[in-house]
Amino acid sequence: MKEHGIAIPFDIESIHENIFVRLSRKIKSLLVSIIVRIVEIIVSLVGIVLLIPIAVVAFFQNLKNGEHGPVFYSQYRIGKNGKLFKMYKFRTMVTNADEVLEAMLQDKEIAKEYQKYRKFKNDPRLTKFGKILRAKSLDEFPQFINVLLGEMSLVGPRPYLPEEEERMGDYYNYIVAHKPGMTGVYQIAGNERVEFNDRLDMDVRYHYRKSLLLDLKIALITMLVTFRRKETYHVGEMTWDTLDYVAKTLSRALKRIVDILGGIVGSIFLIPLSIGIFIGNRICGDKGPLFYTQDRIGQNGKIFKMYKYRSMVVGAEEKLKELLEKDEAAREEYSTYKKLKHDPRVTKVGEFIRKTSLDEFPQFINVLKGELSLVGPRAYMVTEKPEMGDAYETIIKCKPGITGLWQVSGRSDVTFEDRLDMDLNYHENYNLGMDIMILFKTFSAVLNRDGAE
């Protein structure tokens, strides 16, 4: 017998059946088909209801992992009587999967493996969340749509690709006599990879043994054994992780809206305030620039120029070096607090705007640019990075703020180590309520000049 040839069983009794037996058997078969179809419609409707939250989880998990392609994926498959239909699945591969496959098949060993199994053991084309969907068999859930449309059945042969028709040989006519199924003998076999010819053999065996009892058995094994083995039902952790991501995303969006509104209001006050400070500097004989910029560490370690009103004399950095070299007490104080309580470099107007925190107002420009937030960790200087130690990687995950826990906790009376602890605490326990609390405390601290220099 040639390859893929089939030995067809010969039933002598069917030839001698009278017309009434044949008719009753056909009526019985029709009734069973109607009942099965009703069950499939009900089950597929339930499946589609479950599909909605899974699709939402898939969308946000892909977004979280930087995968911006479509959630669903469709592919032509061979249906009953050879009719082609679009089978739906969750997209589990990268968007350029076909190009990646073509490049991989240039390797003869890889091409041989793919020809044999039509899949890879560790497929590099799978996305991060796609691996989870496949491992738990959740990628097949959109096929409930195909079941509802009547293109697939709950149980049946494997849905083959159009290009696999020639390889199916004589098996083709027997397999397409049935609707392909969401599950079948191949799916409950328990093997992660089955050779193509073995799959054909399983589906032809199903053709000859097909009965309502066999379909029920396969469906039960799928639900009670296969799904349990793959932990398909254990999706609670994945759902909670998605809800947490959505909540944080909405919180960040709301935080940005508040930042923009606050930045606009703050920038409006900059114009009259700048005029007043400029005049004050000139009266005191200070002819230096009105504003001062300094490189600071932003979110994800990006360096940005932070704006402030200049509150120190021109050439303050050089004067600080001279002071620290000569004054041991000043050197010890600066080492502990990263600032001096009675800094001789501060101008007369600078002393006033520091005590009233008006020197921070130009930072509303940074807020509008998206470099700062109204509330966040302290914006650290580039020179302070080595002293931040292990805390650096955690703190830079947050956008630095004009105000924060440090600013409402005594400012000048807080050590550098304490600042790091406060910023780590902010990152670990952040919520919108905390930001609102810090803002209120900031207004109170500014009015009472708590901790101001």
N, C-alpha and C positions, 0 to 999 in steps of 0.2 A: 504493500500500500504506500502511495506517495505521501510525502510530508504533509501534515495537516489533513490527511484523509480521515474519514469517519465511518465506522461500522454502524449502520442503521439497524436498530433492533426490529425484528419482524414479529408482529402480533397476529397469529392466525385466527384468534377468537374474534377480533374486530371485524373480520370479513363476513362471519356468519351471524352477526348481530342483526335483529330485525329492525324495521324502521321506527318502531315505538321506543325501543331501547336507545337508539341513536338520538331520537328527538328529545327524550327525557334527559339524556346526558347533556345535550346542547342547552336545554333550558336551565338545567342546574348550573352549568358553566357560566351562562349569561347572568344568572342571579348572583353567583359568587363574584363575578366581575363588577357588577353594580355595587354590591356591598363593599368590596375592596376599594372601589373608587370613592365611595362616600367616606370611608374611613380615612383614605389618603387626603381628601379635601379637608376634613376636620383636623387631622394631625398637622397638615401643612399650614393651616391657618394659625394653629397654636405655635408652630415653629417660627412663622413670620412675626408673631407678637414677640417671641423671645429674641428674634433676629434684630429688632430695633435697638434694645439696649446694648447688645453685643456690638452692633455697628457704631454706636456712639462711643463705646469704649475703644474700639479699633481706631476711630478717627482721632481721638485725643491722644491715644498712645503713640500713634504714628507722628502726630504733631509734636509730642514730647520728645520723640527720638529723632526729630529732624527729617521725617519722611513726609513729603508734601504731595505725593501722588494720590490717585483715586483710592477709595476704600474698597470698592468692588472690582472684580476682574471677570471678563466673560471670554469664553473660548468655544469655538465650534466643536461639537461632538456628534457621533453617529447615534441616531435615535432608532426607534422602532421602524422596521421596514426600510432602513437605510436613510431615513429622512434626517437631514442635518438640523441641529438646533443649537442655540447659544446657551451653554451651561454657565451658571453664575457661581462665583466663589469669592471669598475675601481675598484681596490681593496680599500675597505673602512674600512676594519677590520685589526686588528693586525695579524701578520703572524701565530701565534699559536691560532687562533680563535676557531678551533675545540676542542682543549684541554680545553680552557677556558669554552666553551659551555658545554662540558661533566661534568666539575666540577660544573658549575652552576645548571645543571639539577638534581644534587643530592638533591637540595632543592625542596620539593614537591610543594610548592606554585609557585616557578619559573617554574617548569616543567609543571604545570597546565596551566600557562599563555602561555608558548611556544606551548603547544599542541593546545590551543584554537586559537591563532593568528599567530603562526609560526614566531613570531618576538617579540622583547622587546621594551617597550616604551622608555626607556633610556638605550640603549644597551652599556654595559661597554667595549665591544669588538671593538667599533668604534674608529678609529684613529682621531686625531685632524682635519686633512683635510678631512677625510672620512665623518665626520659629516656635513661639508659644502657641499660636493658633493651630499650627500643624501638629505639634506635640499633643494637643488636647482634642484634635479632630474638629475644632470649631470653625476651621476654614471652609468646611462643607455646608455650614448652616444656610447660606443663601440658596442652596439647591432646593429648599422648600418652595421657592418661587417656581422652579421648574416642575415640581410635583403638582403644585396648584394649577399650573398651565397645562398639565397633562403630558408634558414632554418626558418626565421621569416618573419612576415609581419609588416607593419607600424601599422596596427590596427588588433586586434584579441583577443582571450582569453589569460588569464594569462599563462605564461610558467611554468608548474608544475614540481616539482622534481620527479625523478623516485620512491622514497620511498612513495610518496603521491598517487600513482596509486590505491592502495587498498582502501584508504579513499575516493577516488573519486566515488567508487561504479558504479552504472549504468550510472552515468554522463560521465564516461570516454569516451565511444564510441562517444558521441555527441561532446564533447570538442575537441577530437583529429581529428575530421573531418575537422578542420581548422588549418592553421598555427598559432602558438602563436604570439601575437603582442607586439610591444614595448609599445603601449598604448592600452587601452580598457575601458570597462565599469567600471572595478574595479579601474583603475588609475584615472578616472575623477569623482569618487564618492565623493571625498572631505574628506574622512575619513582616518586618519593616520593608524588606525588599524581596520581590518574587520575580523570577524570570518571566519574560513575556509569554513564552509557550506554556508555562505552568498556569498563568492567568487564563489563557485560552482554554486549557483543559478544565479548569475549575468552572468556567462559565458554561462550557458544553455539558458538563456533568449536571450543572444546575438546570439546563434546558430539559434534560431527560427525566430529572427527578422533581421538577417543579410541581408544587402543590401548595394549597393554603396552609397546611400544617408545617411544611418546610419554611415558608415565608415567615410564619409566626415564630418559628424556632430561631431563624437568623435574626429577626428583629429583637427578640428577647436577649439573645447572646450579645448583640450590639449594645443594648441599653444596660444590661446587668453585668456584663463581663468586659467587653471592649472599652466602653466609656469609663468604667470604673478603673480599669487598668491604666488608662491614659489620664485619669483624674479630670475628665471633662467637666464634671459637676463642680469641681473645686475652683470656682472663678471669683469667690468673694474677695480675696486679697487683690486680685487684678482690678476689680470694680472699685474697691476702696482707694486703691492707688490712683485710679483715674479721677474719682471724685475729689481727692486731695489736690491733684494737678489742676483740675478745672477751678476749684475754689481759689487756689493760689494765683491762677491766671487772671481770674476776675478781680481778685484783690489787687494785683499789680496794675491792671487796667484802670481800676477806680483810683488807685494811688497816683497814677500818672495824670488822670483828669484833675485831681485835687492839686497836684503839683503845677500843672499848667495854669489853673485858675489863680493859685497862690502866687505863681511867678508873675502873672500879669498885674495883679494888685500891688505886689511888692515893687515891680519895675515902675509903676506910676509914681510912687513916692520917691523914686531915685532922682527925678529931675529937680524938685525943690530942695531935696536934701543935699544933692551935689552942689547946688548953687550956694547953700548956706555954709557947707564945709569949705568950699573954695574961698569964700570971702573970709571965713575965720582963719584959714591958713595964711592968707595974705596980710591980715591985720597983725598976726603974730610973727610976721617976717619970714614965714616958710614959703619959699617959691618953688618947691619941688612938685612933682606930678600929683594929681588928685587921686588917681587909682594906683593899685599895686597888684601885680599878678605873680603867682607862684605855682610851679609844677606840683600837682598832687596826684595821688594814686586813686583812680576811679574804679568803677565796676569792672570785674574780670582783669584787673591789673592795668587797664588802659590809662595812660598819663594824660591829664588835661590841665589847662591853665585856670586856676581858681581866682576870681576877682574879689578884691577887698578895697575899702578906702585905705589909703596909706596912713598909717598911724605912727610910723617911725621915721626917723631922720633918713635922709638919702645916704646910702652906703652902710645900712644897718648891719648887714652880714659881716662886713669886714670889722666893724666896731665890736660885734659880738665875739669874734675870734680873739681880738686884742684883750677884751674884758675877761674872757675865760682863761686866757693864758696868765693874766696877772692876779686874778681874784679866785682863790681856792674855794671860798664859801659859795661864790656865784657859780663856779664850775660844778660843785656838788649839788646845788639846788637845780641847775639846768639838767643835770644827769638824771635826777629823780622825776622832775615834773615836765621837762622839755620846754620850760619857759621860766622867766624871772618875775617874781612878784613886784619888785620895784625896778623895772627895767629902765636904765638911764637913756636908752635910745628912743623912748616914746616921746612924741611931740606934745605940746600943750593941748592942741585940738585932739590929737590922737588919744590922750589920756581920757578926755571926755567921751569920745565916740566908742572907746573900748568899754568904759564903765556902763554905758547905755546900750552896748551891743550894736550900735549903729554902723560900726565898721564892717559888719557882715552883710549889709543890705545889697551891695553889688552882686552877691552870690545868687540873687534872684535871676540874674542873667544866665548863670550856669544852670539853674533849674529849668528855665525856658529852653535851653539848648539840650536838655536831657542828660547833662553831666552830673548834676546833683539832684537830690530829692529834698522836699521840705524836711523830712525826718529820715534819719539813717545813721550808720556808723560815722565816726569822725573821719574827715578826709585827711588821710595821713600824708606827710611829706615823703618825697622819694628817698631822702636820706634816712628815714626812719624804718624803711623796709627790713634791713637786717635785724633790727631790734624787735620786730614784730614776731619773729620766729615762726613756729607752727601755726600761730593764729592767722597769719597772712592769708593763706589759701581759703580759709573760711570767711574771713571778713570781706574780702574782695568779691564774694558772691553777691553782696548787697550793694546797691548804689549808695554812696556816701550822702550825708544830709547836712543841711544848714544847721539843724539842731538834732539832738539825740539824747540818749541816756546820760552821756558825759556832761553835756551842757546844762542839764537840769539836776545834776548831782553834785554841784559844788565847783565845777570847772577848775579853777586855780588850786583848789585844795585836794585834787585827785591826782594820784601818781600815774605814770605812764602804764604801769602794769595793771592798775585798776581800770584804766581806759580800755585796755585790750579785753579785760574780762567783761566789761559792760557791753562792748561791741559784739563779743561772742554770744553773750546772753540775748542781745537784740536779734541776732541771726537765728538762734535756736527757738526763740519764743515769739517771733514776729506775728502780729496780726493787726488789723486795721484799728481795733480798739486801743492797742498800745500806742499807735501813732497819734491818735486823737488825745490820749492822756498826756503824751510828751509835749504836744503842741500847747495844751492848756497850761502845763507846768512851765513851758518856755515863756509864755506871756507873763505868768506870775513872777518868774525869776527875773525877767527883764525889768518889770515894773518895780520890783523890790531890790534889784541889783544884786541878787544872790550870787555869790561866787565870782562876780565880775572883777576884772583887774583894775 
